[in-house]
């Protein structure tokens, strides 16, 4: 269940889009254990710092790491069946015995009572036992070793998930801050256009409706700024929740223009790197191995086992007259009839087939994730280039429209339309930059880096 949860999270990140996940990051990887005292000043936060804090305090990673400890404990319990067992016991017993219960007829032994005692027995002894041949226990231990290795790979995979989640949330917040700056720029432009329309009306060059249009446009841009500021505040809350910073603590993004680096590999190269590096796929293969070994252990329960045991100690009526005695034994256990073994074998076979199916599905899913990430990255690069060109052209359009309005060639309706086009182009550039950053991070995650 734990490994499937991680796979579902990663699948949602890569196939559903980073932005969609960032807006609904309410799962275990969206929470954390806060480890910072709230201060009045905003805390500068770099992308690397955010990732470092996420790896230290993210709730999803903390939970997975505890599962590693649980798997280690399960392995130690299994190892106990193959290690020597040593016990010590000391006792002083006061008792009576009924000789008739042991077959002594008092009529045949005149003068000897049927009940003797009370008498005291002191016995201090050390017991030891050691399995010598137990193939089933050895296979079960190997299964537990594989299960422990699988949880370690899952922990490694969880760290990759946390890195990707924090990166996505950081880029989302950076995009939100860029939207605020763009909105403020549009407010300043709208104020300048209102001043221009008012001056032209006062000079008798423009009608009053141009002033009203400019006022409406100014209020629209102010509303857009309010919305952008509100969204940014919520985005920073999501970010600090994932990295262990109290929600009351203000932060300041230090990597405003943060982008991931590296050239885009070919699809074949990316697939090869993913097959070799993805920790979740390695964990899946270890789960298959663990299931195979557990099935083998169940079948080997039908084989004989050999065990050596011994004890040594002192026995007597009291400690002062106790004498050393010992016993040694070699025992062979041969299972003859165990109806439970067939049931356990069927359960383990079903578990093995399920693990094999999950590993095969994950292999296909990883390939789909890599191909999707490559497609998204290619599209994001092209989209950003187009968005930047559109921003340049829309700014030129606005500049020319203002000149035409000043010259009295047209009304400010054309100017307002041009300003709206600048706003849309700016939003597209911010969204394209965010998509490119997330696409690069998604590709790095898909290939296991």
BELHUDA-V726253 format. One record per residue. D_FIRST is the distance of its C-alpha to the first C-alpha in Angstrom with 2 decimals. Layout:
d_first = [D_FIRST/D_FIRST]
//
This chain:
d_first = [0.00/3.80/5.56/5.10/6.18/8.83/9.85/10.38/12.38/14.34/15.03/16.34/18.42/20.01/20.43/20.99/23.32/23.42/25.71/23.60/20.60/23.00/24.37/21.10/19.41/18.22/14.55/13.74/15.53/18.48/19.20/20.73/22.77/26.38/28.71/31.98/35.16/36.30/39.55/42.06/42.09/39.47/37.31/37.61/34.23/33.94/31.02/30.68/30.94/28.26/25.82/26.89/26.33/22.90/21.87/23.36/22.24/19.30/16.85/13.69/15.19/16.29/12.90/11.56/14.93/14.68/11.65/14.20/16.70/14.66/14.22/17.94/18.82/17.19/19.23/22.33/22.09/22.07/24.87/26.92/27.58/29.46/31.35/34.70/34.75/37.79/38.90/42.17/43.97/47.40/49.13/52.59/53.15/56.16/56.61/59.00/58.82/60.24/61.87/62.36/58.64/58.82/61.78/64.73/67.58/69.67/72.75/72.67/72.47/75.11/74.66/70.93/68.98/65.95/63.92/64.08/62.98/61.72/60.88/58.43/55.92/54.36/51.53/49.53/47.21/44.40/41.99/40.02/37.94/36.34/34.40/36.23/34.61/31.10/29.38/26.39/25.70/26.19/23.70/21.09/21.91/21.53/18.07/17.17/18.92/16.88/13.56/15.25/16.40/13.02/11.92/15.36/14.92/11.74/14.08/16.73/14.74/13.95/17.73/18.47/16.43/18.33/21.51/21.14/20.30/23.25/25.47/24.89/25.60/28.63/30.00/29.56/31.55/34.10/34.53/35.01/37.70/39.37/39.49/41.27/43.82/44.39/44.88/47.31/49.20/49.52/50.79/53.42/54.40/54.69/56.87/59.05/59.41/60.38/62.99/64.28/64.53/66.29/68.80/69.57/70.09/72.36/74.27/74.67/72.83/69.65/69.30/67.55/64.68/63.52/63.14/61.17/58.84/58.33/57.60/55.00/53.38/53.33/51.59/49.00/48.24/48.06/45.49/43.46/43.70/42.54/39.48/38.67/39.07/36.82/34.04/34.42/34.20/30.87/29.57/30.59/28.81/25.50/26.32/27.30/24.28/22.04/24.29/25.33/28.72/29.90/30.26/33.94/34.63/36.32/35.49/37.48/35.97/37.83/36.63/37.91/38.29/35.25/34.15/32.13/34.37/34.52/35.71/33.64/32.92/33.47/30.64/31.04/31.06/27.97/26.07/27.33/26.32/22.78/22.42/23.74/22.17/18.68/16.48/13.21/15.10/16.34/12.97/12.11/15.53/15.09/12.09/14.57/17.27/15.52/14.99/18.63/19.97/18.39/20.01/23.19/23.17/23.07/25.96/27.87/27.96/31.02/32.92/35.39/34.67/37.37/37.62/40.45/41.28/44.21/45.65/48.66/50.42/53.61/54.85/58.05/59.63/59.02/57.69/61.20/61.88/58.36/58.30/55.60/53.95/51.01/49.14/47.20/45.24/43.43/41.22/39.71/37.12/37.07/34.49/36.43/34.35/30.69/29.34/25.89/25.53/25.50/22.72/20.51/21.49/20.48/16.99/16.60/18.21/15.84/12.82/14.95/15.77/12.27/11.62/15.08/14.57/11.59/13.94/16.83/15.33/14.33/17.90/19.37/17.39/18.62/22.08/21.96/20.95/23.81/26.28/25.42/25.83/29.13/30.36/29.53/31.24/34.28/34.60/34.18/36.94/39.27/38.50/39.28/42.55/43.55/42.62/44.78/47.65/47.33/47.58/50.72/52.29/51.52/53.09/56.13/56.28/56.22/58.93/61.16/60.62/61.74/64.80/65.67/65.26/67.47/70.07/70.07/69.09/66.11/64.54/61.56/59.40/59.03/58.13/55.45/53.93/53.94/52.31/49.53/49.05/48.78/46.12/44.08/44.56/43.49/40.31/39.60/40.21/37.83/35.10/35.82/35.71/32.33/31.01/32.45/30.93/27.43/27.93/28.93/26.00/23.66/25.42/25.16/21.40/21.20/23.24/21.48/24.29]
//
